[in-house]
Amino acid sequence: MKAVALTRYLPTYHPESLIDMKLPTPTPGPRDLLVRVEAIAVNPVDTKVRAPKDKIEPEPRILGWDAAGTVVGVGSEVSLFQVGDAVYYAGDLTRQGCNSEFQVVDERIVGHKPKSLTPGGAAALPLTAITAWECLFDRMMVKMPPQPEYRQTILIIGGAGGVGSIAIQLAAKVAGLHVIATASRPESTAWCREFGAHEVVNHHQNLVSQVQALGHEFVNYVLILNDTEQHAAAAMQLVAPQGAICSIVETTKPLDIAPLKNKSARFCWEMMFTRSMYKTDDMIQQHYLLNEVAKLVDQGVLRTTVNQTLQPINAANVRQAHVQLEAGHTIGKIVLEGF
Ligand SMILES: NC(=O)c1ccc[n+]([C@@H]2O[C@H](COP(=O)([O-])OP(=O)(O)OC[C@H]3O[C@@H](n4cnc5c(N)ncnc54)[C@H](OP(=O)(O)O)[C@@H]3O)[C@@H](O)[C@H]2O)c1
């Protein structure tokens, strides 16, 4: 099969940072699907895994954790899917990724693809939708269904990125929250509003004074989707008594959450690969979650977050997507289609 893979970890300008290869098609394990990949999306995790280091892989490593495709084979214990099903999924960080014509993936972390989307439109969603959904509903425990008599507020820091673009929609349209997003440029500000943000403030200026100037002394929830070290102090100041902060971005230093004590407020981490990495008992929740997101897309509640499509899936185009993501100003998602 065709694959984009690496054996050395090099900067993107190096022609061997990502290489077009021919590799054997994998064989599904008992609960695996064998999927023919039709479209992929690229995420910052791909660039973090590819980041330059001395390690050399004995076997080619395939990156990529967002795909849409068709099931072409099933393991002996598969019960949720059949050959021919159209699927979308993020996959498992501890296994080979999706930048290849065929991939094996555990059925418990795969969803049925939204019928109303092309493979490219669907590939944009799984990793970011799982992340945003788990942040809101599993970690911060945002109440569902929406409670119009007591409308709660969320601050989403990094609103126009891949995760922000779906988090804004889930918060505003599914959870019924009042959404304040952050963006720093006219085009990213406009994108946040288009996807459902009620108000937008600038993450390169003082967040506390901007949010309070809008009339919100506190917000019930803060979602940190970029530079936790930069934004943690403002998040702790703005979070409401008994509120919650969730961050998806690692810090280089320990984080002091003592300021949250008097407010009885919570700080939680989200790592969307936790369930697959640790094979948690409730790993199948990601299957249900992706099916629910697909239903909401097909009902017109949620929309795809694709902003750019590259064709075909090859090393040059994957490298181009990595360069753009590393610049840190992506709006929505970059998708690649077809081998
Ligand atoms: N833990 C997990 O499970 C998980 C899951 C997914 C992603 N992540 C991590 O979360 C981060 C975001 O992922 P993503 O896919 O949304 O990234 P992305 O699409 O690359 O995010 C780009 C956005 O970040 C905004 N931004 C740039 N600098 C910022 C700053 N200092 N403060 C706030 N926003 C800033 C930009 O807005 P402007 O251009 O307007 O400045 C841009 O729209 C990455 O570090 C990724 O690795 C973690």
Ligand as a Chemical Component Dictionary entry (heavy atoms), coordinates in Angstrom:
data_LIG
# 
_chem_comp.id                   LIG 
_chem_comp.type                 NON-POLYMER 
_chem_comp.pdbx_formal_charge   0 
_chem_comp.three_letter_code    LIG 
# 
loop_
_chem_comp_atom.comp_id 
_chem_comp_atom.atom_id 
_chem_comp_atom.alt_atom_id 
_chem_comp_atom.type_symbol 
_chem_comp_atom.charge 
_chem_comp_atom.model_Cartn_x 
_chem_comp_atom.model_Cartn_y 
_chem_comp_atom.model_Cartn_z 
_chem_comp_atom.pdbx_ordinal 
LIG N1  N1  N 0  -5.116 17.020 24.786 1  
LIG C1  C1  C 0  -5.770 16.686 23.679 2  
LIG O1  O1  O 0  -6.498 15.694 23.639 3  
LIG C2  C2  C 0  -5.634 17.556 22.455 4  
LIG C3  C3  C 0  -6.479 17.352 21.366 5  
LIG C4  C4  C 0  -6.378 18.195 20.283 6  
LIG C5  C5  C 0  -5.430 19.216 20.266 7  
LIG N2  N2  N 1  -4.595 19.352 21.327 8  
LIG C6  C6  C 0  -3.623 20.465 21.370 9  
LIG O2  O2  O 0  -4.380 21.654 21.458 10 
LIG C7  C7  C 0  -3.758 22.712 20.748 11 
LIG C8  C8  C 0  -4.755 23.290 19.752 12 
LIG O3  O3  O 0  -5.073 22.344 18.770 13 
LIG P1  P1  P 0  -5.820 22.830 17.447 14 
LIG O4  O4  O 0  -5.933 21.669 16.544 15 
LIG O5  O5  O -1 -7.045 23.576 17.791 16 
LIG O6  O6  O 0  -4.689 23.844 16.915 17 
LIG P2  P2  P 0  -4.698 24.837 15.706 18 
LIG O7  O7  O 0  -5.817 24.564 14.780 19 
LIG O8  O8  O 0  -3.318 24.823 15.141 20 
LIG O9  O9  O 0  -4.929 26.262 16.442 21 
LIG C9  C9  C 0  -4.690 27.425 15.715 22 
LIG C10 C10 C 0  -5.374 28.587 16.402 23 
LIG O10 O10 O 0  -4.679 28.930 17.596 24 
LIG C11 C11 C 0  -4.869 30.311 17.842 25 
LIG N3  N3  N 0  -3.762 30.815 18.658 26 
LIG C12 C12 C 0  -2.484 31.055 18.282 27 
LIG N4  N4  N 0  -1.756 31.509 19.331 28 
LIG C13 C13 C 0  -2.596 31.554 20.396 29 
LIG C14 C14 C 0  -2.456 31.945 21.767 30 
LIG N5  N5  N 0  -1.274 32.364 22.257 31 
LIG N6  N6  N 0  -3.527 31.866 22.569 32 
LIG C15 C15 C 0  -4.717 31.436 22.109 33 
LIG N7  N7  N 0  -4.929 31.055 20.818 34 
LIG C16 C16 C 0  -3.871 31.107 19.977 35 
LIG C17 C17 C 0  -4.857 30.938 16.456 36 
LIG O11 O11 O 0  -5.713 32.066 16.448 37 
LIG P3  P3  P 0  -5.209 33.492 15.849 38 
LIG O12 O12 O 0  -4.577 33.163 14.542 39 
LIG O13 O13 O 0  -6.434 34.296 15.783 40 
LIG O14 O14 O 0  -4.200 34.019 16.856 41 
LIG C18 C18 C 0  -5.363 29.814 15.518 42 
LIG O15 O15 O 0  -6.664 30.015 15.020 43 
LIG C19 C19 C 0  -2.495 22.093 20.148 44 
LIG O16 O16 O 0  -1.412 22.332 21.030 45 
LIG C20 C20 C 0  -2.797 20.597 20.113 46 
LIG O17 O17 O 0  -1.668 19.789 20.139 47 
LIG C21 C21 C 0  -4.674 18.550 22.430 48 
# 
loop_
_chem_comp_bond.comp_id 
_chem_comp_bond.atom_id_1 
_chem_comp_bond.atom_id_2 
_chem_comp_bond.value_order 
_chem_comp_bond.pdbx_ordinal 
LIG N1  C1  SING 1  
LIG C1  O1  DOUB 2  
LIG C1  C2  SING 3  
LIG C2  C3  SING 4  
LIG C2  C21 DOUB 5  
LIG C3  C4  DOUB 6  
LIG C4  C5  SING 7  
LIG C5  N2  DOUB 8  
LIG N2  C6  SING 9  
LIG N2  C21 SING 10 
LIG C6  O2  SING 11 
LIG C6  C20 SING 12 
LIG O2  C7  SING 13 
LIG C7  C8  SING 14 
LIG C7  C19 SING 15 
LIG C8  O3  SING 16 
LIG O3  P1  SING 17 
LIG P1  O4  DOUB 18 
LIG P1  O5  SING 19 
LIG P1  O6  SING 20 
LIG O6  P2  SING 21 
LIG P2  O7  DOUB 22 
LIG P2  O8  SING 23 
LIG P2  O9  SING 24 
LIG O9  C9  SING 25 
LIG C9  C10 SING 26 
LIG C10 O10 SING 27 
LIG C10 C18 SING 28 
LIG O10 C11 SING 29 
LIG C11 N3  SING 30 
LIG C11 C17 SING 31 
LIG N3  C12 SING 32 
LIG N3  C16 SING 33 
LIG C12 N4  DOUB 34 
LIG N4  C13 SING 35 
LIG C13 C14 SING 36 
LIG C13 C16 DOUB 37 
LIG C14 N5  SING 38 
LIG C14 N6  DOUB 39 
LIG N6  C15 SING 40 
LIG C15 N7  DOUB 41 
LIG N7  C16 SING 42 
LIG C17 O11 SING 43 
LIG C17 C18 SING 44 
LIG O11 P3  SING 45 
LIG P3  O12 DOUB 46 
LIG P3  O13 SING 47 
LIG P3  O14 SING 48 
LIG C18 O15 SING 49 
LIG C19 O16 SING 50 
LIG C19 C20 SING 51 
LIG C20 O17 SING 52 
# 
